[in-house]
C-alpha cells in the first residue's frame, strides 16, 4: 500500500502500481494493475500508464504534446483562458454509474492525463466500493491542485457538473472551480462536423488520428460491468474499463495537439478538406476576423466541397463578406453568377441585385427586373411590395428621361 503523502513515480514505458497486485476488495487474484493508496479520507485504488515521448498515438507523436506553445489557449477560448504551458494542463475523463442528473450517479473511475518532458502520463483513480469515494475524490483533488487548466471532452455538460455534485455531497472543496476549463468538444464540432457524420471521441480517434481500438468496451456497457464487479468482486471485469479510460484520455490529448494550432493560426494550419476550412471560416467571422474568414471561404471553394449545400453556402458567404468589406463589385459578380443558374440561392441573389441596382446604381428598371425574377421563383409579400415600389420609381425615372 502507498501512502498518498509520500507519493511515487512511475517507470517510463510500463504500467505502474503493481505493488500489491491484488484484486481490489478480495486480497486475492493478481489480475488488476495498480496499488492501494491511503489518505486522510481512507483508501482507494490507483493505476498509472506512461507513454514515452517517442511513442505515437495514431498520427500524433507523443513528443508533440510537450512542444505545444502555451499561448494556444487564448485563441481557442476567445480569450477566456490565459496562456499556460502544456505541463500545467490536466486531461480529465470519468467513467460513471449512469447518466448525470441525480445524486445517485457517481464517478467510480477518474482518469487524469498530464504532459511531461519525457512523455505523457495517465493516472487512474478507482473506488473499489462506494465507501472509497471520499478518499478517491481527495486523491483527485490533490493531483489537480498542481495544474492550471483542465481539458475535457463534453466535460462542461457531463464530467464537471457530476464531479461538483460528488464533491459537495462528500463535503470537500471543489478542485475544478480554480481551474480554467477547455471543453474540446465545441472546437472539434466547429472543425469537423461538416465533414464527419459524428464527432464522438471514438469516431474522431479513428477518422482523424487513424486509431482503431481492438477489444474496446462499449461506453454504454461500462456501468453494467462496474455493478457486476461490485456483485462478484471479480476484478478482471475492471481491466477493460481501465484500458478504455486510458485510451480516451490519450486520444483527448492527441486531438488537442491537432486542434489547438488550427484555431491559433487557421491560415497556416494546412487544412486539406474544404468542409474543415468552411467550419473555421465561420468561427473567424464570429470573432470579427472578416479578412481571415473570407480567405478561408475562398480556399474552401478551391479545395472543393462535396455537398451542394456547402458549396453554394460558401459562395454566398464569400459575396456577403465582400460586400461587408466594401468590395461591391466582387459581390455583384458573385450574385450575378448565382442568379444566372438554377441553385438554392438564386432567389436570394436576385434580391441582393435588386437592392444593389435600386440603392447603389439608381437603375430602377434593372432593379425591377431583378425583383420580378425573384418573385417569379418564389412570391412573397415583401417582394410584392418591392415590385410595386420599384415599378413606380422606374416609371418616374422613365418620364424624367423623356
C-alpha positions as CSV (number, residue, x, y, z in Angstrom):
1,X,0.0,0.0,0.0
2,X,1.2,3.5,-0.8
3,X,0.6,6.5,1.4
4,X,-0.6,9.5,-0.6
5,X,1.7,11.9,1.2
6,X,4.9,10.1,0.3
7,X,4.0,9.9,-3.4
8,X,5.5,7.6,-6.1
9,X,7.0,7.9,-9.6
10,X,6.3,5.6,-12.5
11,X,8.9,3.8,-14.6
12,X,8.6,5.2,-18.1
13,X,7.1,2.9,-20.7
14,X,5.3,0.5,-18.4
15,X,2.2,0.2,-16.4
16,X,2.9,1.2,-12.8
17,X,1.4,0.4,-9.5
18,X,1.9,-3.3,-9.2
19,X,2.8,-3.0,-5.5
20,X,0.2,-5.5,-4.2
21,X,-1.1,-6.8,-7.5
22,X,-4.2,-7.9,-5.6
23,X,-7.8,-8.0,-6.8
24,X,-9.5,-4.9,-5.2
25,X,-11.6,-5.8,-2.2
26,X,-10.7,-9.5,-2.1
27,X,-7.0,-9.9,-1.2
28,X,-6.8,-12.5,-4.0
29,X,-6.1,-12.9,-7.7
30,X,-3.3,-10.7,-9.0
31,X,-5.3,-9.5,-12.0
32,X,-5.9,-5.8,-11.7
33,X,-2.9,-3.5,-12.3
34,X,-2.3,-0.9,-9.7
35,X,-1.9,-0.4,-6.0
36,X,-3.8,0.7,-3.0
37,X,-3.4,4.2,-1.7
38,X,-4.3,5.6,1.7
39,X,-5.0,9.2,2.6
40,X,-6.9,11.0,5.4
41,X,-10.2,10.0,3.9
42,X,-9.5,6.3,3.6
43,X,-8.3,4.0,0.8
44,X,-8.7,3.7,-2.9
45,X,-7.0,2.0,-5.9
46,X,-4.8,3.7,-8.4
47,X,-3.0,2.8,-11.6
48,X,-0.7,4.7,-13.9
49,X,0.2,4.3,-17.6
50,X,3.1,6.1,-19.1
51,X,3.7,6.9,-22.8
52,X,7.3,7.9,-23.6
53,X,7.8,10.8,-25.9
54,X,8.9,8.6,-28.8
55,X,5.6,6.7,-28.9
56,X,2.8,7.6,-31.3
57,X,-1.0,7.6,-30.9
58,X,-2.1,7.2,-34.5
59,X,-0.8,10.1,-36.5
60,X,0.3,12.1,-33.5
61,X,3.7,11.7,-31.8
62,X,3.6,12.0,-28.0
63,X,6.5,14.4,-28.2
64,X,4.2,17.0,-29.9
65,X,2.4,17.5,-26.6
66,X,5.2,19.0,-24.7
67,X,6.2,21.1,-27.7
68,X,2.8,22.9,-27.9
69,X,3.1,26.6,-27.2
70,X,1.3,27.8,-24.1
71,X,-0.3,30.8,-26.0
72,X,-2.6,28.5,-28.0
73,X,-5.3,28.5,-25.3
74,X,-6.5,32.2,-25.6
75,X,-7.2,31.8,-29.3
76,X,-9.4,28.7,-29.0
77,X,-11.2,30.1,-25.9
78,X,-11.8,33.6,-27.3
79,X,-9.5,34.9,-24.5
80,X,-11.3,33.2,-21.7
81,X,-8.3,31.0,-20.9
82,X,-4.9,32.6,-20.2
83,X,-1.7,31.3,-21.7
84,X,-0.3,28.3,-19.8
85,X,2.4,25.9,-20.7
86,X,1.3,22.3,-21.5
87,X,2.9,20.9,-18.4
88,X,0.2,22.8,-16.5
89,X,-2.7,21.1,-18.3
90,X,-4.7,18.2,-17.0
91,X,-6.8,16.0,-19.3
92,X,-9.7,14.6,-17.4
93,X,-12.3,11.8,-18.1
94,X,-14.7,9.9,-15.9
95,X,-16.5,6.6,-16.0
96,X,-19.8,6.7,-14.2
97,X,-22.6,4.5,-12.8
98,X,-25.0,6.1,-15.2
99,X,-26.2,9.3,-16.8
100,X,-25.8,12.6,-14.8
101,X,-28.7,14.4,-13.2
102,X,-29.2,12.7,-9.9
103,X,-27.4,12.5,-6.6
104,X,-27.2,8.7,-7.0
105,X,-24.9,8.9,-10.1
106,X,-21.2,8.9,-9.2
107,X,-17.8,8.6,-11.0
108,X,-16.2,5.3,-9.9
109,X,-13.2,5.8,-12.2
110,X,-11.5,9.1,-12.8
111,X,-8.6,9.4,-15.2
112,X,-6.2,12.3,-15.4
113,X,-3.5,12.7,-18.1
114,X,-0.6,15.1,-17.8
115,X,2.2,16.2,-20.1
116,X,5.9,15.7,-19.0
117,X,9.1,16.3,-20.8
118,X,9.6,12.6,-21.1
119,X,6.2,11.8,-22.3
120,X,2.5,11.6,-21.3
121,X,1.3,10.1,-18.0
122,X,-2.2,8.8,-17.2
123,X,-3.3,8.3,-13.6
124,X,-6.4,6.4,-12.8
125,X,-8.3,6.8,-9.5
126,X,-10.7,3.9,-8.8
127,X,-13.1,3.3,-5.9
128,X,-13.5,-0.4,-5.2
129,X,-16.7,0.3,-3.4
130,X,-18.9,3.3,-2.6
131,X,-17.2,3.8,0.8
132,X,-14.0,4.7,-1.0
133,X,-15.4,7.6,-2.9
134,X,-14.3,10.3,-0.4
135,X,-10.7,9.1,-0.4
136,X,-10.6,8.8,-4.2
137,X,-12.0,12.4,-4.6
138,X,-9.4,13.7,-2.3
139,X,-6.7,12.0,-4.3
140,X,-8.0,13.5,-7.5
141,X,-8.1,17.0,-5.9
142,X,-4.6,16.6,-4.7
143,X,-3.3,15.9,-8.2
144,X,-5.5,18.7,-9.9
145,X,-4.0,21.2,-7.4
146,X,-0.8,21.0,-9.4
147,X,-2.3,22.2,-12.6
148,X,-3.9,25.4,-14.1
149,X,-6.1,24.1,-16.9
150,X,-8.4,21.1,-17.2
151,X,-9.2,19.8,-20.7
152,X,-12.2,17.5,-21.2
153,X,-14.5,16.2,-23.9
154,X,-18.1,17.2,-23.2
155,X,-16.9,17.8,-19.7
156,X,-18.8,21.1,-19.2
157,X,-22.1,19.3,-19.7
158,X,-21.1,15.9,-18.1
159,X,-17.9,15.4,-16.1
160,X,-17.7,18.8,-14.3
161,X,-21.3,19.0,-13.1
162,X,-21.2,15.4,-11.9
163,X,-17.9,15.9,-10.0
164,X,-19.2,19.1,-8.5
165,X,-22.2,17.2,-7.1
166,X,-20.0,14.4,-5.7
167,X,-17.5,16.8,-4.0
168,X,-20.4,18.7,-2.4
169,X,-22.0,15.6,-1.2
170,X,-18.7,14.5,0.3
171,X,-18.2,18.0,1.8
172,X,-14.9,18.6,0.0
173,X,-13.6,21.7,-1.8
174,X,-14.3,21.8,-5.5
175,X,-11.0,21.4,-7.3
176,X,-12.4,22.4,-10.7
177,X,-13.5,25.8,-9.5
178,X,-9.9,27.1,-9.5
179,X,-9.0,25.6,-13.0
180,X,-9.7,27.1,-16.4
181,X,-11.8,24.6,-18.3
182,X,-11.4,23.9,-22.0
183,X,-14.1,21.5,-23.4
184,X,-12.6,20.4,-26.7
185,X,-15.9,19.1,-28.0
186,X,-17.0,22.5,-29.1
187,X,-13.8,23.1,-31.2
188,X,-13.9,19.6,-32.8
189,X,-17.5,20.2,-33.8
190,X,-16.6,23.5,-35.3
191,X,-13.8,22.0,-37.2
192,X,-15.1,18.6,-38.4
193,X,-18.9,18.4,-38.2
194,X,-19.4,19.4,-41.8
195,X,-17.2,16.6,-43.0
196,X,-17.8,13.8,-40.5
197,X,-21.1,12.1,-39.6
198,X,-20.2,12.1,-35.9
199,X,-17.9,14.0,-33.6
200,X,-17.9,11.4,-30.8
201,X,-14.5,10.9,-29.3
202,X,-14.0,7.4,-30.6
203,X,-15.1,8.4,-34.1
204,X,-12.5,11.2,-34.2
205,X,-9.9,8.8,-32.8
206,X,-10.5,6.7,-35.9
207,X,-11.2,9.3,-38.6
208,X,-8.7,11.9,-37.6
209,X,-6.0,10.0,-35.7
210,X,-6.2,6.8,-37.6
211,X,-6.5,4.6,-34.5
212,X,-8.8,1.6,-34.4
213,X,-9.4,0.2,-31.0
214,X,-9.2,-3.6,-30.6
215,X,-11.4,-5.3,-28.0
216,X,-12.7,-2.0,-26.5
217,X,-15.5,-2.0,-24.1
218,X,-18.6,0.0,-25.4
219,X,-19.3,3.0,-23.3
220,X,-22.9,2.0,-22.6
221,X,-21.7,-1.2,-21.1
222,X,-19.4,0.4,-18.5
223,X,-22.0,0.9,-15.7
224,X,-23.1,-2.8,-16.1
225,X,-19.5,-4.0,-15.8
226,X,-18.9,-2.0,-12.7
227,X,-22.0,-3.2,-11.0
228,X,-21.1,-6.8,-11.9
229,X,-17.7,-6.2,-10.3
230,X,-19.4,-5.0,-7.1
231,X,-21.6,-8.1,-7.1
232,X,-19.0,-10.7,-7.9
233,X,-15.8,-9.0,-6.8
234,X,-14.1,-10.3,-9.9
235,X,-11.6,-7.6,-10.6
236,X,-10.8,-8.8,-14.1
237,X,-14.0,-7.1,-15.1
238,X,-12.3,-3.7,-14.4
239,X,-9.3,-4.3,-16.7
240,X,-11.1,-3.3,-20.0
241,X,-12.5,-0.3,-18.2
242,X,-9.1,0.8,-17.2
243,X,-7.9,0.4,-20.8
244,X,-11.0,2.3,-22.1
245,X,-10.4,5.3,-19.8
246,X,-6.7,5.4,-20.6
247,X,-7.4,5.4,-24.4
248,X,-10.0,8.1,-24.1
249,X,-7.5,10.4,-22.3
250,X,-4.6,9.7,-24.7
251,X,-7.0,10.4,-27.6
252,X,-8.2,13.6,-26.0
253,X,-4.6,14.8,-25.6
254,X,-3.7,13.8,-29.2
255,X,-6.7,15.6,-30.6
256,X,-5.8,18.7,-28.5
257,X,-2.4,18.7,-30.3
258,X,-4.2,18.6,-33.6
259,X,-7.0,21.2,-32.9
260,X,-5.2,23.9,-30.9
261,X,-2.8,25.0,-33.7
262,X,-5.7,25.2,-36.2
263,X,-7.6,27.8,-34.1
264,X,-4.4,29.7,-33.3
265,X,-3.3,30.1,-36.9
266,X,-6.0,28.9,-39.3
267,X,-4.4,30.2,-42.5
268,X,-1.2,28.3,-41.7
269,X,-2.8,25.1,-40.4
270,X,-2.6,23.2,-43.7
271,X,-6.2,22.0,-43.7
272,X,-6.9,19.8,-46.7
273,X,-10.7,19.5,-46.7
274,X,-13.0,22.2,-47.9
275,X,-15.5,21.4,-45.2
276,X,-12.9,21.9,-42.5
277,X,-12.0,25.3,-43.9
278,X,-15.6,26.2,-44.1
279,X,-16.1,25.5,-40.4
280,X,-13.1,27.5,-39.3
281,X,-14.1,30.4,-41.6
282,X,-17.4,30.7,-39.8
283,X,-15.5,30.7,-36.5
284,X,-13.2,33.5,-37.7
285,X,-16.2,35.6,-38.8
286,X,-17.8,35.2,-35.4
287,X,-14.5,36.5,-33.9
288,X,-14.7,39.6,-36.3
289,X,-11.7,38.5,-38.5
290,X,-13.5,39.1,-41.7
291,X,-10.4,39.1,-44.0
292,X,-9.3,35.8,-42.5
293,X,-12.8,34.3,-42.9
294,X,-13.0,35.4,-46.5
295,X,-9.6,33.9,-47.3
296,X,-10.8,30.5,-45.8
297,X,-14.1,30.6,-47.7
298,X,-12.2,31.1,-50.9
299,X,-9.8,28.3,-50.1
300,X,-12.7,26.0,-49.3
301,X,-14.1,26.7,-52.7
302,X,-10.7,25.9,-54.3
303,X,-10.3,22.7,-52.3
304,X,-13.8,21.6,-53.3
305,X,-16.9,20.9,-51.3
306,X,-18.7,17.5,-51.7
307,X,-22.2,18.7,-50.9
308,X,-24.1,21.3,-52.9
309,X,-25.5,23.0,-49.8
310,X,-21.9,23.6,-48.6
311,X,-20.7,24.7,-52.0
312,X,-23.4,27.3,-52.5
313,X,-23.3,28.5,-48.9
314,X,-19.5,29.1,-49.3
315,X,-20.1,31.1,-52.5
316,X,-22.8,33.1,-50.7
317,X,-20.7,33.8,-47.7
318,X,-17.9,35.0,-49.9
319,X,-20.1,37.5,-51.6
320,X,-21.6,38.7,-48.3
321,X,-18.2,39.3,-46.8
322,X,-17.0,41.1,-49.9
323,X,-20.0,43.4,-49.5
324,X,-19.3,43.9,-45.8
325,X,-15.7,44.8,-46.6
326,X,-16.8,47.4,-49.2
327,X,-15.9,45.4,-52.4
328,X,-19.3,45.6,-54.0
329,X,-18.0,44.9,-57.5
330,X,-16.8,41.4,-56.4
331,X,-20.0,40.8,-54.5
332,X,-22.1,41.8,-57.5
333,X,-20.2,39.5,-59.8
334,X,-20.8,36.6,-57.5
335,X,-24.6,37.4,-57.2
336,X,-24.8,37.5,-61.0
337,X,-23.2,34.1,-61.2
338,X,-25.7,32.7,-58.6
339,X,-28.6,34.4,-60.3
340,X,-27.8,33.0,-63.8
341,X,-28.4,29.4,-63.0
342,X,-30.6,27.0,-61.0
343,X,-29.4,26.7,-57.4
344,X,-30.8,27.1,-53.9
345,X,-29.6,30.7,-53.6
346,X,-30.7,32.0,-56.9
347,X,-33.7,33.9,-55.5
348,X,-31.6,35.4,-52.7
349,X,-29.0,36.6,-55.2
350,X,-31.7,38.2,-57.3
351,X,-33.0,40.1,-54.2
352,X,-29.4,41.3,-53.5
353,X,-29.1,42.5,-57.1
354,X,-32.4,44.3,-56.8
355,X,-31.2,46.1,-53.7
356,X,-27.9,46.9,-55.4
357,X,-29.5,48.4,-58.5
358,X,-32.0,50.3,-56.5
359,X,-29.8,51.9,-53.8
360,X,-26.4,52.0,-55.4
361,X,-26.9,52.3,-59.2
362,X,-30.3,54.0,-59.0
363,X,-31.2,51.9,-62.0
364,X,-34.8,51.2,-61.1
365,X,-35.7,49.4,-64.3
366,X,-32.9,46.9,-63.7
367,X,-33.8,46.6,-60.0
368,X,-37.5,45.9,-61.0
369,X,-36.3,43.2,-63.4
370,X,-34.3,41.5,-60.6
371,X,-37.2,41.8,-58.1
372,X,-39.7,40.4,-60.7
373,X,-37.4,37.5,-61.4
374,X,-37.1,36.7,-57.7
375,X,-40.8,37.0,-57.2
376,X,-41.3,34.6,-60.1
377,X,-39.2,32.0,-58.4
378,X,-41.0,32.3,-55.0
379,X,-43.6,35.0,-54.4
380,X,-43.7,36.8,-51.0
381,X,-45.5,39.8,-49.6
382,X,-42.1,41.6,-49.1
383,X,-41.1,41.0,-52.8
384,X,-44.5,42.2,-54.0
385,X,-44.1,45.4,-52.1
386,X,-40.7,45.9,-53.6
387,X,-42.0,45.2,-57.1
388,X,-44.7,47.8,-56.7
389,X,-42.3,50.4,-55.2
390,X,-39.8,49.8,-58.0
391,X,-42.5,49.9,-60.7
392,X,-43.4,53.4,-59.5
393,X,-39.8,54.5,-59.3
394,X,-39.0,53.1,-62.8
395,X,-42.0,54.8,-64.3
396,X,-41.0,58.2,-62.8
397,X,-37.4,57.7,-63.9
398,X,-38.5,57.0,-67.5
399,X,-40.7,60.1,-67.6
400,X,-37.8,62.3,-66.5
401,X,-35.7,60.9,-69.3
402,X,-38.3,61.7,-72.0
